[in-house]
């Protein structure tokens, strides 16, 4: 099935539901698909590093990447507009830009060869996602400590030396203590660095209300999954520069 047929099928599924079910369907699928595509997208990047640059392999990997972004564009537009008709119209336009987008990504990769350095605290309950982010940190030259839920993340930060971490990368949806509560608790700690340490949220929730809630809790940056390696690289650089100033 081609990309256009996949889009038409998804649009028909959504059109068969009433308004309430449309919103619920899009929300659920957006979360699940974002998480899955995030793993595929970043594993594609790793495959480029781990294998020889064979023409056929690169073409296959580029196609996987285009497919990921095409699907993501559909769900992004569906979530943002909350109306299937509007999102379906934008869908084909977004899909038409994918080839050019992938070419631009190839050019941009060369900009991120310089190591960033430093140390971060990663708080993420999903083991696969955590491994992917830690692999990214290794590529950026950043030391990484890992916590599997918000409570553990808060405890690790509270036991660390002042300014030991350059920033915290915080998943927002976790068991035991979610990223919202963990961020609030970290900001409330009686430490010299609790208010100023940058906290970068990463989540599959693309809804504006969730972003607003995260910012109100004390998050500095809000990145949605699938986590783009270059976007994360730029966010870390921005946070480090702002902290130095």
PyMOL commands that set and color helices and strands:
alter all, ss='L'
color gray80, all
select helices_A, chain A and resi 3-15+19-50+55-81+84-96+98-112+127-140+150-159+179-188+208-217+229-244
alter helices_A, ss='H'
color red, helices_A
select strands_A, chain A and resi 119-123+143-147+167-171+198-203+221-224
alter strands_A, ss='S'
color yellow, strands_A
deselect
rebuild
show_as cartoon
